[in-house]
Amino acid sequence: AMACGLPCIVADHGGPAEHVTEEVGLRLPLGSRPQLVEAMRGALEALHQDRSRLDTMSTRGVARAHGVYAWQAKAVRIRQIYEPVVMASDG
């Protein structure tokens, strides 16, 4: 969804919540099913009414998806992690 320019709306729990920042989406408080449904409704209405915020989240989400989750970005990050380890073990 983020890569397609859709703000992510997730429950603030576990994996998805770790990837969604305030710039690219909304994290809803974890609660009962009726509470989550109500929070989702409120989040969707808020984004519908604030098109500027929606557009900003969309633009930032696409940039985040490509800058963090694209294969090239992942490869660069993995190299940054492993290269110092490999260089240290050569010495």
C-alpha positions as CSV (number, residue, x, y, z in Angstrom):
1,A,0.0,0.0,0.0
2,M,2.8,2.4,0.9
3,A,4.6,1.9,-2.4
4,C,1.3,2.6,-4.2
5,G,0.9,5.9,-2.4
6,L,-1.8,4.8,0.0
7,P,-1.4,5.9,3.7
8,C,-1.1,2.7,5.8
9,I,-3.6,2.4,8.6
10,V,-2.5,-0.3,11.1
11,A,-3.1,-1.5,14.6
12,D,-0.3,-0.2,16.8
13,H,1.0,-3.7,17.5
14,G,3.7,-5.9,16.1
15,G,5.3,-5.8,12.6
16,P,3.2,-3.4,10.6
17,A,3.3,-0.8,13.3
18,E,7.1,-0.8,13.3
19,H,7.1,0.2,9.7
20,V,4.5,2.9,9.7
21,T,5.6,6.3,10.8
22,E,3.4,9.3,11.4
23,E,4.6,10.7,8.1
24,V,3.3,7.8,6.0
25,G,0.3,6.5,7.9
26,L,-1.7,6.1,11.1
27,R,-1.3,3.6,13.9
28,L,-4.5,2.9,15.7
29,P,-4.5,1.9,19.4
30,L,-4.9,-1.8,19.9
31,G,-8.3,-2.7,21.3
32,S,-11.4,-4.8,20.8
33,R,-12.7,-5.5,17.4
34,P,-15.5,-2.8,17.7
35,Q,-12.9,-0.3,19.0
36,L,-10.6,-1.0,16.0
37,V,-13.5,-0.7,13.6
38,E,-14.5,2.6,15.1
39,A,-10.8,3.8,15.1
40,M,-10.5,2.8,11.4
41,R,-13.6,4.6,10.5
42,G,-12.4,7.7,12.2
43,A,-9.0,7.5,10.5
44,L,-10.5,7.1,7.1
45,E,-12.9,10.0,7.6
46,A,-10.0,12.2,8.9
47,L,-7.9,11.5,5.8
48,H,-10.9,12.0,3.5
49,Q,-11.5,15.4,5.1
50,D,-7.8,16.5,5.1
51,R,-6.7,16.0,1.5
52,S,-3.4,17.9,2.1
53,R,-2.4,15.4,4.8
54,L,-3.5,12.5,2.6
55,D,-1.4,13.9,-0.3
56,T,1.6,14.4,2.0
57,M,1.4,10.9,3.4
58,S,1.1,9.5,-0.1
59,T,4.2,11.3,-1.3
60,R,6.2,10.4,1.8
61,G,5.0,6.8,1.7
62,V,6.2,6.2,-1.8
63,A,9.5,7.8,-1.0
64,R,9.9,5.6,2.1
65,A,8.9,2.5,0.3
66,H,11.5,3.0,-2.4
67,G,14.1,4.4,-0.1
68,V,13.9,1.7,2.6
69,Y,12.1,-1.4,1.2
70,A,13.2,-1.6,-2.5
71,W,15.7,-4.3,-3.2
72,Q,18.5,-1.9,-4.1
73,A,17.9,0.0,-0.8
74,K,18.0,-3.3,1.1
75,A,21.2,-4.4,-0.6
76,V,22.9,-1.1,0.4
77,R,21.8,-1.5,4.0
78,I,22.9,-5.1,4.2
79,R,26.3,-4.1,2.9
80,Q,26.6,-1.3,5.5
81,I,25.9,-3.9,8.2
82,Y,28.2,-6.7,7.0
83,E,31.1,-4.8,5.4
84,P,32.6,-3.6,8.8
85,V,32.4,-7.2,10.1
86,V,34.1,-8.6,7.1
87,M,36.8,-6.0,7.1
88,A,37.4,-6.6,10.9
89,S,37.7,-10.3,10.4
90,D,40.3,-9.9,7.6
91,G,42.7,-8.1,10.0
